[in-house]
Amino acid sequence: MDYVSALVPPVVMAVFFIGLVVTIVKSQGGPNKAKEDAAVDLAIGRAESVQQAPRADGV
């Protein structure tokens, strides 16, 4: 019976990990893709504008 108690935690973790991967794969694309792409584009645009803005000390 010790082997059962030794195998249960890895099996449970594997099941949850597989479920997580399946959820991530299923959430890619679809109706949320445009919203996610827009959020990424906005974040990149903000980062680029901050990077290109002139600094007050003139450097």
Predicted model as a PDB file, atoms N, CA, C, CB and O in Angstrom, pLDDT in the B-factor column:
MODEL        1                                                                  
ATOM      1  N   MET A   1       0.812  -1.203   0.000  1.00 78.00           N  
ATOM      2  CA  MET A   1       0.000   0.000   0.000  1.00 78.00           C  
ATOM      3  C   MET A   1       0.852   1.262   0.000  1.00 78.00           C  
ATOM      4  CB  MET A   1      -0.921   0.001   1.194  1.00 78.00           C  
ATOM      5  O   MET A   1       0.368   2.334  -0.364  1.00 78.00           O  
ATOM      6  N   ASP A   2       2.100   1.148   0.400  1.00 87.00           N  
ATOM      7  CA  ASP A   2       2.971   2.314   0.404  1.00 87.00           C  
ATOM      8  C   ASP A   2       3.216   2.847  -1.008  1.00 87.00           C  
ATOM      9  CB  ASP A   2       4.293   1.971   1.065  1.00 87.00           C  
ATOM     10  O   ASP A   2       3.370   4.053  -1.200  1.00 87.00           O  
ATOM     11  N   TYR A   3       3.252   1.963  -1.979  1.00 86.00           N  
ATOM     12  CA  TYR A   3       3.482   2.413  -3.350  1.00 86.00           C  
ATOM     13  C   TYR A   3       2.326   3.257  -3.858  1.00 86.00           C  
ATOM     14  CB  TYR A   3       3.697   1.222  -4.270  1.00 86.00           C  
ATOM     15  O   TYR A   3       2.533   4.162  -4.667  1.00 86.00           O  
ATOM     16  N   VAL A   4       1.119   2.978  -3.402  1.00 88.00           N  
ATOM     17  CA  VAL A   4      -0.037   3.789  -3.818  1.00 88.00           C  
ATOM     18  C   VAL A   4       0.097   5.199  -3.259  1.00 88.00           C  
ATOM     19  CB  VAL A   4      -1.372   3.143  -3.345  1.00 88.00           C  
ATOM     20  O   VAL A   4      -0.111   6.173  -3.983  1.00 88.00           O  
ATOM     21  N   SER A   5       0.438   5.319  -1.991  1.00 89.00           N  
ATOM     22  CA  SER A   5       0.575   6.645  -1.385  1.00 89.00           C  
ATOM     23  C   SER A   5       1.770   7.392  -1.968  1.00 89.00           C  
ATOM     24  CB  SER A   5       0.721   6.526   0.139  1.00 89.00           C  
ATOM     25  O   SER A   5       1.791   8.623  -1.953  1.00 89.00           O  
ATOM     26  N   ALA A   6       2.761   6.673  -2.479  1.00 91.00           N  
ATOM     27  CA  ALA A   6       3.906   7.328  -3.103  1.00 91.00           C  
ATOM     28  C   ALA A   6       3.569   7.807  -4.508  1.00 91.00           C  
ATOM     29  CB  ALA A   6       5.100   6.381  -3.146  1.00 91.00           C  
ATOM     30  O   ALA A   6       4.154   8.784  -4.976  1.00 91.00           O  
ATOM     31  N   LEU A   7       2.643   7.147  -5.190  1.00 91.00           N  
ATOM     32  CA  LEU A   7       2.309   7.512  -6.569  1.00 91.00           C  
ATOM     33  C   LEU A   7       1.191   8.547  -6.685  1.00 91.00           C  
ATOM     34  CB  LEU A   7       1.915   6.284  -7.326  1.00 91.00           C  
ATOM     35  O   LEU A   7       1.072   9.217  -7.711  1.00 91.00           O  
ATOM     36  N   VAL A   8       0.381   8.681  -5.655  1.00 93.00           N  
ATOM     37  CA  VAL A   8      -0.777   9.583  -5.750  1.00 93.00           C  
ATOM     38  C   VAL A   8      -0.369  11.043  -5.985  1.00 93.00           C  
ATOM     39  CB  VAL A   8      -1.613   9.488  -4.477  1.00 93.00           C  
ATOM     40  O   VAL A   8      -0.907  11.657  -6.906  1.00 93.00           O  
ATOM     41  N   PRO A   9       0.542  11.630  -5.216  1.00 93.00           N  
ATOM     42  CA  PRO A   9       0.867  13.051  -5.451  1.00 93.00           C  
ATOM     43  C   PRO A   9       1.386  13.342  -6.865  1.00 93.00           C  
ATOM     44  CB  PRO A   9       1.902  13.505  -4.445  1.00 93.00           C  
ATOM     45  O   PRO A   9       0.931  14.314  -7.469  1.00 93.00           O  
ATOM     46  N   PRO A  10       2.314  12.552  -7.426  1.00 94.00           N  
ATOM     47  CA  PRO A  10       2.743  12.857  -8.788  1.00 94.00           C  
ATOM     48  C   PRO A  10       1.635  12.700  -9.819  1.00 94.00           C  
ATOM     49  CB  PRO A  10       3.895  11.978  -9.162  1.00 94.00           C  
ATOM     50  O   PRO A  10       1.579  13.457 -10.789  1.00 94.00           O  
ATOM     51  N   VAL A  11       0.773  11.746  -9.626  1.00 94.00           N  
ATOM     52  CA  VAL A  11      -0.328  11.542 -10.567  1.00 94.00           C  
ATOM     53  C   VAL A  11      -1.301  12.715 -10.497  1.00 94.00           C  
ATOM     54  CB  VAL A  11      -1.062  10.214 -10.272  1.00 94.00           C  
ATOM     55  O   VAL A  11      -1.760  13.203 -11.530  1.00 94.00           O  
ATOM     56  N   VAL A  12      -1.614  13.164  -9.297  1.00 95.00           N  
ATOM     57  CA  VAL A  12      -2.518  14.310  -9.138  1.00 95.00           C  
ATOM     58  C   VAL A  12      -1.897  15.558  -9.753  1.00 95.00           C  
ATOM     59  CB  VAL A  12      -2.840  14.553  -7.644  1.00 95.00           C  
ATOM     60  O   VAL A  12      -2.583  16.319 -10.436  1.00 95.00           O  
ATOM     61  N   MET A  13      -0.607  15.775  -9.516  1.00 96.00           N  
ATOM     62  CA  MET A  13       0.061  16.939 -10.094  1.00 96.00           C  
ATOM     63  C   MET A  13       0.093  16.850 -11.614  1.00 96.00           C  
ATOM     64  CB  MET A  13       1.485  17.067  -9.544  1.00 96.00           C  
ATOM     65  O   MET A  13      -0.070  17.864 -12.294  1.00 96.00           O  
ATOM     66  N   ALA A  14       0.296  15.670 -12.150  1.00 96.00           N  
ATOM     67  CA  ALA A  14       0.316  15.497 -13.601  1.00 96.00           C  
ATOM     68  C   ALA A  14      -1.049  15.808 -14.202  1.00 96.00           C  
ATOM     69  CB  ALA A  14       0.742  14.071 -13.965  1.00 96.00           C  
ATOM     70  O   ALA A  14      -1.136  16.456 -15.245  1.00 96.00           O  
ATOM     71  N   VAL A  15      -2.101  15.355 -13.558  1.00 97.00           N  
ATOM     72  CA  VAL A  15      -3.455  15.610 -14.053  1.00 97.00           C  
ATOM     73  C   VAL A  15      -3.737  17.111 -14.067  1.00 97.00           C  
ATOM     74  CB  VAL A  15      -4.503  14.872 -13.183  1.00 97.00           C  
ATOM     75  O   VAL A  15      -4.264  17.633 -15.050  1.00 97.00           O  
ATOM     76  N   PHE A  16      -3.389  17.809 -12.983  1.00 97.00           N  
ATOM     77  CA  PHE A  16      -3.613  19.255 -12.940  1.00 97.00           C  
ATOM     78  C   PHE A  16      -2.759  19.972 -13.970  1.00 97.00           C  
ATOM     79  CB  PHE A  16      -3.316  19.800 -11.545  1.00 97.00           C  
ATOM     80  O   PHE A  16      -3.227  20.930 -14.585  1.00 97.00           O  
ATOM     81  N   PHE A  17      -1.525  19.544 -14.176  1.00 98.00           N  
ATOM     82  CA  PHE A  17      -0.653  20.169 -15.158  1.00 98.00           C  
ATOM     83  C   PHE A  17      -1.204  19.987 -16.567  1.00 98.00           C  
ATOM     84  CB  PHE A  17       0.759  19.591 -15.063  1.00 98.00           C  
ATOM     85  O   PHE A  17      -1.206  20.929 -17.360  1.00 98.00           O  
ATOM     86  N   ILE A  18      -1.670  18.790 -16.882  1.00 97.00           N  
ATOM     87  CA  ILE A  18      -2.266  18.536 -18.197  1.00 97.00           C  
ATOM     88  C   ILE A  18      -3.509  19.410 -18.383  1.00 97.00           C  
ATOM     89  CB  ILE A  18      -2.630  17.032 -18.356  1.00 97.00           C  
ATOM     90  O   ILE A  18      -3.729  19.964 -19.460  1.00 97.00           O  
ATOM     91  N   GLY A  19      -4.308  19.527 -17.338  1.00 95.00           N  
ATOM     92  CA  GLY A  19      -5.489  20.393 -17.405  1.00 95.00           C  
ATOM     93  C   GLY A  19      -5.109  21.843 -17.641  1.00 95.00           C  
ATOM     94  O   GLY A  19      -5.779  22.546 -18.398  1.00 95.00           O  
ATOM     95  N   LEU A  20      -4.035  22.300 -16.998  1.00 96.00           N  
ATOM     96  CA  LEU A  20      -3.567  23.660 -17.196  1.00 96.00           C  
ATOM     97  C   LEU A  20      -3.107  23.883 -18.630  1.00 96.00           C  
ATOM     98  CB  LEU A  20      -2.439  23.975 -16.229  1.00 96.00           C  
ATOM     99  O   LEU A  20      -3.446  24.898 -19.240  1.00 96.00           O  
ATOM    100  N   VAL A  21      -2.349  22.956 -19.165  1.00 95.00           N  
ATOM    101  CA  VAL A  21      -1.864  23.078 -20.538  1.00 95.00           C  
ATOM    102  C   VAL A  21      -3.039  23.076 -21.519  1.00 95.00           C  
ATOM    103  CB  VAL A  21      -0.883  21.931 -20.872  1.00 95.00           C  
ATOM    104  O   VAL A  21      -3.058  23.871 -22.458  1.00 95.00           O  
ATOM    105  N   VAL A  22      -4.003  22.204 -21.312  1.00 93.00           N  
ATOM    106  CA  VAL A  22      -5.171  22.154 -22.197  1.00 93.00           C  
ATOM    107  C   VAL A  22      -5.936  23.474 -22.132  1.00 93.00           C  
ATOM    108  CB  VAL A  22      -6.099  20.972 -21.814  1.00 93.00           C  
ATOM    109  O   VAL A  22      -6.380  23.984 -23.161  1.00 93.00           O  
ATOM    110  N   THR A  23      -6.092  24.023 -20.943  1.00 90.00           N  
ATOM    111  CA  THR A  23      -6.799  25.295 -20.792  1.00 90.00           C  
ATOM    112  C   THR A  23      -6.057  26.418 -21.507  1.00 90.00           C  
ATOM    113  CB  THR A  23      -6.975  25.639 -19.306  1.00 90.00           C  
ATOM    114  O   THR A  23      -6.679  27.247 -22.171  1.00 90.00           O  
ATOM    115  N   ILE A  24      -4.741  26.453 -21.378  1.00 86.00           N  
ATOM    116  CA  ILE A  24      -3.952  27.488 -22.045  1.00 86.00           C  
ATOM    117  C   ILE A  24      -4.077  27.360 -23.556  1.00 86.00           C  
ATOM    118  CB  ILE A  24      -2.474  27.403 -21.623  1.00 86.00           C  
ATOM    119  O   ILE A  24      -4.260  28.359 -24.250  1.00 86.00           O  
ATOM    120  N   VAL A  25      -3.980  26.152 -24.064  1.00 86.00           N  
ATOM    121  CA  VAL A  25      -4.057  25.941 -25.510  1.00 86.00           C  
ATOM    122  C   VAL A  25      -5.436  26.314 -26.033  1.00 86.00           C  
ATOM    123  CB  VAL A  25      -3.734  24.481 -25.862  1.00 86.00           C  
ATOM    124  O   VAL A  25      -5.550  26.923 -27.097  1.00 86.00           O  
ATOM    125  N   LYS A  26      -6.479  25.958 -25.302  1.00 83.00           N  
ATOM    126  CA  LYS A  26      -7.835  26.275 -25.757  1.00 83.00           C  
ATOM    127  C   LYS A  26      -8.122  27.774 -25.714  1.00 83.00           C  
ATOM    128  CB  LYS A  26      -8.855  25.535 -24.908  1.00 83.00           C  
ATOM    129  O   LYS A  26      -8.925  28.272 -26.502  1.00 83.00           O  
ATOM    130  N   SER A  27      -7.473  28.496 -24.801  1.00 78.00           N  
ATOM    131  CA  SER A  27      -7.747  29.930 -24.687  1.00 78.00           C  
ATOM    132  C   SER A  27      -6.975  30.742 -25.718  1.00 78.00           C  
ATOM    133  CB  SER A  27      -7.404  30.419 -23.290  1.00 78.00           C  
ATOM    134  O   SER A  27      -7.214  31.943 -25.845  1.00 78.00           O  
ATOM    135  N   GLN A  28      -6.070  30.136 -26.446  1.00 78.00           N  
ATOM    136  CA  GLN A  28      -5.332  30.850 -27.484  1.00 78.00           C  
ATOM    137  C   GLN A  28      -6.224  31.020 -28.705  1.00 78.00           C  
ATOM    138  CB  GLN A  28      -4.025  30.099 -27.857  1.00 78.00           C  
ATOM    139  O   GLN A  28      -6.871  30.074 -29.152  1.00 78.00           O  
ATOM    140  N   GLY A  29      -6.248  32.212 -29.227  1.00 73.00           N  
ATOM    141  CA  GLY A  29      -7.081  32.476 -30.390  1.00 73.00           C  
ATOM    142  C   GLY A  29      -8.536  32.653 -30.012  1.00 73.00           C  
ATOM    143  O   GLY A  29      -8.861  32.933 -28.858  1.00 73.00           O  
ATOM    144  N   GLY A  30      -9.398  32.489 -30.978  1.00 74.00           N  
ATOM    145  CA  GLY A  30     -10.831  32.606 -30.720  1.00 74.00           C  
ATOM    146  C   GLY A  30     -11.249  34.043 -30.482  1.00 74.00           C  
ATOM    147  O   GLY A  30     -10.572  34.970 -30.925  1.00 74.00           O  
ATOM    148  N   PRO A  31     -12.358  34.234 -29.787  1.00 74.00           N  
ATOM    149  CA  PRO A  31     -12.885  35.583 -29.595  1.00 74.00           C  
ATOM    150  C   PRO A  31     -11.998  36.465 -28.714  1.00 74.00           C  
ATOM    151  CB  PRO A  31     -14.259  35.503 -28.994  1.00 74.00           C  
ATOM    152  O   PRO A  31     -12.077  37.690 -28.804  1.00 74.00           O  
ATOM    153  N   ASN A  32     -11.162  35.876 -27.873  1.00 73.00           N  
ATOM    154  CA  ASN A  32     -10.308  36.674 -26.996  1.00 73.00           C  
ATOM    155  C   ASN A  32      -9.029  37.135 -27.684  1.00 73.00           C  
ATOM    156  CB  ASN A  32      -9.958  35.883 -25.761  1.00 73.00           C  
ATOM    157  O   ASN A  32      -8.315  37.983 -27.150  1.00 73.00           O  
ATOM    158  N   LYS A  33      -8.730  36.590 -28.859  1.00 78.00           N  
ATOM    159  CA  LYS A  33      -7.463  36.907 -29.523  1.00 78.00           C  
ATOM    160  C   LYS A  33      -7.346  38.388 -29.842  1.00 78.00           C  
ATOM    161  CB  LYS A  33      -7.320  36.097 -30.798  1.00 78.00           C  
ATOM    162  O   LYS A  33      -6.294  38.979 -29.600  1.00 78.00           O  
ATOM    163  N   ALA A  34      -8.383  38.999 -30.373  1.00 79.00           N  
ATOM    164  CA  ALA A  34      -8.325  40.415 -30.725  1.00 79.00           C  
ATOM    165  C   ALA A  34      -8.129  41.279 -29.479  1.00 79.00           C  
ATOM    166  CB  ALA A  34      -9.604  40.835 -31.466  1.00 79.00           C  
ATOM    167  O   ALA A  34      -7.377  42.253 -29.513  1.00 79.00           O  
ATOM    168  N   LYS A  35      -8.792  40.933 -28.395  1.00 81.00           N  
ATOM    169  CA  LYS A  35      -8.661  41.699 -27.160  1.00 81.00           C  
ATOM    170  C   LYS A  35      -7.248  41.570 -26.597  1.00 81.00           C  
ATOM    171  CB  LYS A  35      -9.695  41.229 -26.122  1.00 81.00           C  
ATOM    172  O   LYS A  35      -6.664  42.555 -26.143  1.00 81.00           O  
ATOM    173  N   GLU A  36      -6.700  40.354 -26.627  1.00 79.00           N  
ATOM    174  CA  GLU A  36      -5.343  40.144 -26.124  1.00 79.00           C  
ATOM    175  C   GLU A  36      -4.325  40.854 -27.007  1.00 79.00           C  
ATOM    176  CB  GLU A  36      -5.023  38.645 -26.047  1.00 79.00           C  
ATOM    177  O   GLU A  36      -3.379  41.458 -26.501  1.00 79.00           O  
ATOM    178  N   ASP A  37      -4.511  40.785 -28.329  1.00 85.00           N  
ATOM    179  CA  ASP A  37      -3.595  41.459 -29.245  1.00 85.00           C  
ATOM    180  C   ASP A  37      -3.630  42.971 -29.040  1.00 85.00           C  
ATOM    181  CB  ASP A  37      -3.944  41.116 -30.697  1.00 85.00           C  
ATOM    182  O   ASP A  37      -2.592  43.630 -29.086  1.00 85.00           O  
ATOM    183  N   ALA A  38      -4.814  43.514 -28.816  1.00 88.00           N  
ATOM    184  CA  ALA A  38      -4.931  44.950 -28.589  1.00 88.00           C  
ATOM    185  C   ALA A  38      -4.233  45.356 -27.296  1.00 88.00           C  
ATOM    186  CB  ALA A  38      -6.403  45.366 -28.548  1.00 88.00           C  
ATOM    187  O   ALA A  38      -3.583  46.401 -27.248  1.00 88.00           O  
ATOM    188  N   ALA A  39      -4.356  44.555 -26.264  1.00 89.00           N  
ATOM    189  CA  ALA A  39      -3.693  44.862 -24.996  1.00 89.00           C  
ATOM    190  C   ALA A  39      -2.175  44.818 -25.149  1.00 89.00           C  
ATOM    191  CB  ALA A  39      -4.143  43.879 -23.904  1.00 89.00           C  
ATOM    192  O   ALA A  39      -1.470  45.660 -24.594  1.00 89.00           O  
ATOM    193  N   VAL A  40      -1.677  43.849 -25.890  1.00 90.00           N  
ATOM    194  CA  VAL A  40      -0.232  43.743 -26.115  1.00 90.00           C  
ATOM    195  C   VAL A  40       0.260  44.912 -26.956  1.00 90.00           C  
ATOM    196  CB  VAL A  40       0.119  42.407 -26.803  1.00 90.00           C  
ATOM    197  O   VAL A  40       1.305  45.491 -26.660  1.00 90.00           O  
ATOM    198  N   ASP A  41      -0.480  45.263 -27.996  1.00 91.00           N  
ATOM    199  CA  ASP A  41      -0.092  46.389 -28.833  1.00 91.00           C  
ATOM    200  C   ASP A  41      -0.061  47.689 -28.025  1.00 91.00           C  
ATOM    201  CB  ASP A  41      -1.054  46.523 -30.018  1.00 91.00           C  
ATOM    202  O   ASP A  41       0.832  48.516 -28.214  1.00 91.00           O  
ATOM    203  N   LEU A  42      -1.029  47.870 -27.132  1.00 92.00           N  
ATOM    204  CA  LEU A  42      -1.066  49.062 -26.291  1.00 92.00           C  
ATOM    205  C   LEU A  42       0.143  49.098 -25.362  1.00 92.00           C  
ATOM    206  CB  LEU A  42      -2.369  49.108 -25.475  1.00 92.00           C  
ATOM    207  O   LEU A  42       0.772  50.144 -25.203  1.00 92.00           O  
ATOM    208  N   ALA A  43       0.470  47.968 -24.751  1.00 92.00           N  
ATOM    209  CA  ALA A  43       1.615  47.911 -23.843  1.00 92.00           C  
ATOM    210  C   ALA A  43       2.920  48.179 -24.586  1.00 92.00           C  
ATOM    211  CB  ALA A  43       1.676  46.549 -23.148  1.00 92.00           C  
ATOM    212  O   ALA A  43       3.790  48.880 -24.069  1.00 92.00           O  
ATOM    213  N   ILE A  44       3.067  47.636 -25.778  1.00 92.00           N  
ATOM    214  CA  ILE A  44       4.282  47.867 -26.577  1.00 92.00           C  
ATOM    215  C   ILE A  44       4.362  49.339 -26.975  1.00 92.00           C  
ATOM    216  CB  ILE A  44       4.297  46.957 -27.846  1.00 92.00           C  
ATOM    217  O   ILE A  44       5.431  49.946 -26.917  1.00 92.00           O  
ATOM    218  N   GLY A  45       3.233  49.906 -27.377  1.00 90.00           N  
ATOM    219  CA  GLY A  45       3.214  51.317 -27.748  1.00 90.00           C  
ATOM    220  C   GLY A  45       3.601  52.223 -26.591  1.00 90.00           C  
ATOM    221  O   GLY A  45       4.340  53.189 -26.777  1.00 90.00           O  
ATOM    222  N   ARG A  46       3.105  51.917 -25.394  1.00 90.00           N  
ATOM    223  CA  ARG A  46       3.469  52.712 -24.219  1.00 90.00           C  
ATOM    224  C   ARG A  46       4.953  52.581 -23.916  1.00 90.00           C  
ATOM    225  CB  ARG A  46       2.643  52.282 -23.000  1.00 90.00           C  
ATOM    226  O   ARG A  46       5.618  53.572 -23.615  1.00 90.00           O  
ATOM    227  N   ALA A  47       5.473  51.366 -23.994  1.00 88.00           N  
ATOM    228  CA  ALA A  47       6.892  51.153 -23.709  1.00 88.00           C  
ATOM    229  C   ALA A  47       7.766  51.894 -24.720  1.00 88.00           C  
ATOM    230  CB  ALA A  47       7.222  49.651 -23.723  1.00 88.00           C  
ATOM    231  O   ALA A  47       8.787  52.472 -24.346  1.00 88.00           O  
ATOM    232  N   GLU A  48       7.380  51.884 -25.982  1.00 85.00           N  
ATOM    233  CA  GLU A  48       8.158  52.582 -27.002  1.00 85.00           C  
ATOM    234  C   GLU A  48       8.082  54.092 -26.822  1.00 85.00           C  
ATOM    235  CB  GLU A  48       7.671  52.200 -28.395  1.00 85.00           C  
ATOM    236  O   GLU A  48       9.080  54.784 -27.021  1.00 85.00           O  
ATOM    237  N   SER A  49       6.923  54.615 -26.450  1.00 85.00           N  
ATOM    238  CA  SER A  49       6.797  56.060 -26.277  1.00 85.00           C  
ATOM    239  C   SER A  49       7.595  56.536 -25.070  1.00 85.00           C  
ATOM    240  CB  SER A  49       5.326  56.454 -26.125  1.00 85.00           C  
ATOM    241  O   SER A  49       8.162  57.628 -25.105  1.00 85.00           O  
ATOM    242  N   VAL A  50       7.650  55.760 -24.027  1.00 78.00           N  
ATOM    243  CA  VAL A  50       8.451  56.127 -22.853  1.00 78.00           C  
ATOM    244  C   VAL A  50       9.925  56.069 -23.204  1.00 78.00           C  
ATOM    245  CB  VAL A  50       8.145  55.194 -21.654  1.00 78.00           C  
ATOM    246  O   VAL A  50      10.709  56.914 -22.772  1.00 78.00           O  
ATOM    247  N   GLN A  51      10.295  55.082 -23.980  1.00 70.00           N  
ATOM    248  CA  GLN A  51      11.705  54.900 -24.354  1.00 70.00           C  
ATOM    249  C   GLN A  51      12.172  56.037 -25.262  1.00 70.00           C  
ATOM    250  CB  GLN A  51      11.910  53.537 -25.059  1.00 70.00           C  
ATOM    251  O   GLN A  51      13.328  56.449 -25.164  1.00 70.00           O  
ATOM    252  N   GLN A  52      11.316  56.557 -26.140  1.00 66.00           N  
ATOM    253  CA  GLN A  52      11.693  57.570 -27.100  1.00 66.00           C  
ATOM    254  C   GLN A  52      11.503  58.989 -26.589  1.00 66.00           C  
ATOM    255  CB  GLN A  52      10.915  57.384 -28.346  1.00 66.00           C  
ATOM    256  O   GLN A  52      11.965  59.932 -27.231  1.00 66.00           O  
ATOM    257  N   ALA A  53      10.841  59.170 -25.461  1.00 58.00           N  
ATOM    258  CA  ALA A  53      10.572  60.502 -24.943  1.00 58.00           C  
ATOM    259  C   ALA A  53      11.880  61.163 -24.503  1.00 58.00           C  
ATOM    260  CB  ALA A  53       9.570  60.437 -23.768  1.00 58.00           C  
ATOM    261  O   ALA A  53      12.716  60.514 -23.875  1.00 58.00           O  
ATOM    262  N   PRO A  54      12.067  62.452 -24.828  1.00 63.00           N  
ATOM    263  CA  PRO A  54      13.287  63.151 -24.403  1.00 63.00           C  
ATOM    264  C   PRO A  54      13.297  63.324 -22.902  1.00 63.00           C  
ATOM    265  CB  PRO A  54      13.407  64.519 -25.091  1.00 63.00           C  
ATOM    266  O   PRO A  54      12.264  63.577 -22.281  1.00 63.00           O  
ATOM    267  N   ARG A  55      14.479  63.184 -22.329  1.00 62.00           N  
ATOM    268  CA  ARG A  55      14.603  63.324 -20.888  1.00 62.00           C  
ATOM    269  C   ARG A  55      14.792  64.785 -20.518  1.00 62.00           C  
ATOM    270  CB  ARG A  55      15.769  62.482 -20.360  1.00 62.00           C  
ATOM    271  O   ARG A  55      15.267  65.576 -21.333  1.00 62.00           O  
ATOM    272  N   ALA A  56      14.425  65.146 -19.304  1.00 67.00           N  
ATOM    273  CA  ALA A  56      14.472  66.527 -18.853  1.00 67.00           C  
ATOM    274  C   ALA A  56      15.898  67.046 -18.705  1.00 67.00           C  
ATOM    275  CB  ALA A  56      13.744  66.660 -17.544  1.00 67.00           C  
ATOM    276  O   ALA A  56      16.126  68.248 -18.843  1.00 67.00           O  
ATOM    277  N   ASP A  57      16.853  66.181 -18.429  1.00 67.00           N  
ATOM    278  CA  ASP A  57      18.224  66.620 -18.232  1.00 67.00           C  
ATOM    279  C   ASP A  57      18.994  66.787 -19.537  1.00 67.00           C  
ATOM    280  CB  ASP A  57      18.939  65.649 -17.352  1.00 67.00           C  
ATOM    281  O   ASP A  57      20.173  67.137 -19.509  1.00 67.00           O  
ATOM    282  N   GLY A  58      18.353  66.543 -20.680  1.00 57.00           N  
ATOM    283  CA  GLY A  58      18.954  66.766 -21.975  1.00 57.00           C  
ATOM    284  C   GLY A  58      19.932  65.695 -22.427  1.00 57.00           C  
ATOM    285  O   GLY A  58      20.679  65.918 -23.380  1.00 57.00           O  
ATOM    286  N   VAL A  59      19.953  64.568 -21.791  1.00 57.00           N  
ATOM    287  CA  VAL A  59      20.881  63.502 -22.180  1.00 57.00           C  
ATOM    288  C   VAL A  59      20.202  62.533 -23.098  1.00 57.00           C  
ATOM    289  CB  VAL A  59      21.424  62.769 -20.958  1.00 57.00           C  
ATOM    290  O   VAL A  59      20.819  61.562 -23.537  1.00 57.00           O  
TER     291      VAL A  59                                                      
ENDMDL                                                                          
END                                                                             
